[in-house]
Amino acid sequence: MARVLVHASDDVGAEMSSSGIRSYELARELARHFDVTLMAPGDLAGLEAAFELRPPALRPGEFLAFDAVVAQTLPPRLMRALAHADVNLVFDLYIPVVH
């Protein structure tokens, strides 16, 4: 089964903004078909999920264990490292923001 990482740029937890809710729900739906990990800031302790929850990381090596990475945004140096790796990158441009 393919391993998919959903990288949330906004808090996921008891209180979430629209961006955090979108990442959480996207991970929940993808988990119906894939082995999903949601990497997100926030208080993940109280969440119930059918997927792994993990605090954020920005080292390329932590992303290489996945077949696909879904994110709204990533730091440019991380995007550059992943562009040359054997990882499918999917950018969710729901709220495109350039940092």
N, C-alpha and C positions, 0 to 999 in steps of 0.2 A: 504494500500500500504506500502511495506517495506521501512524503512528509511535507507539510505546508506550514510555514511560519507567517502569522499575521502580526505585523509590527505596528502597534498603536502609538501615535505621537501625542495623544491626549490621555488623561487619567481614565482608568477603568476601575470601577469599584461600586460602592453603595451609591455614590453620587457621580453621575457622568454627564458630560455635555454631548451634543449631537455627534461629534467626532468619535468620542469614546464609545458611545452606544453603537455607532456604525461598525467600528472595529470588532466589538464584542459579538454583535449579531452576525457579522460576516464570518467570524471564526466558528460560531455556533452552527451556521448553515454548512460551511465547508466540512465540519467534523462529521457530517452525515455520510461523507464520501471519502475523506482523507484522514490521515493521522495529523492532527492540527495542534500547534502550540501558539498561544497568544502571548506575545511579549509586550508588556504595557507598564507604564508608570501607574501609581495609585495603590490603594489598599486592596490587594487581590485576595486577602485571607477569607473574606466572607462570601466570596462568589462560588456558586455551584456551576460546574461546567463539565461537559463531556469531552473536554480537551485539556491539555496541560496549560497551566498559567505560569508565567515566568516574568520576573522584573526585567526592565530594559537593559540591553547591552549594546555597545557600539563597536565591538571588535569584530572584524570580518570573519575570524575563525568560528565564532559562535553562530554565524549564518550559513556556513558551508555544510552543515549537517542536514540541511533541508533541500528538497527537490525544487521548491518554489518559495519565494518570499513575496508577500503582499504588503504594501505599505503606501501611505499617502505621501510621505516624504522621508528621505534619509539624508544624512550629511553627505556632501559631495565626495569626500574621500572614501566613504563606505560604498557609495554607488559605483565609484571607479573600480574599487577592488572587486566588487561583485560582478561587474560587467565582464570581467575577464575570468570568472569562475564558472563552474558547471552548475549554475543555479538559475532557474527561470525567475526573472524579476517581473512583477506585476504592480503597476502603480495605479492606485485608486485615486482618480482625480476629481473626486466628489467636491472637495474644497481645495483647489490647487493653491498652494501658498509657497512662495519662494522665500527661503530664509537667507 
